[in-house]
Amino acid sequence: MISNITNTFIKAKKAFDISQFTESKNLLNEVIKHDKDFLSAYLMLYEIYDKTNSKKKNIIYKELKRLDPDLSISTPATGNQGS
């Protein structure tokens, strides 16, 4: 169990910043496992999946829209701005 979700997220951000996407992804998934509404973790996961051309970004996109229906990011299917 994560003792501090915020510290785990910070570690994930540091890994992301130096392009250690696998490490970052693993940490972000731990954060989300303990807090399904951690928007920043989903945003970073979306960026990782986008950079690595993973189809998993579609799943993350749906979670982002669940958390913030007004969020405007490139949609996975069209590349257009979401509404």
Buried (B, 14 or more C-beta within 10 A) or exposed (E): EBEEBEEBBEBBBEBBEEEBBEBBBEBBEBBBEEBEEBEEBBBBBBBBBBEEEBEBBEBBBEBBBEBEEEBEBBBBEEEEEBE
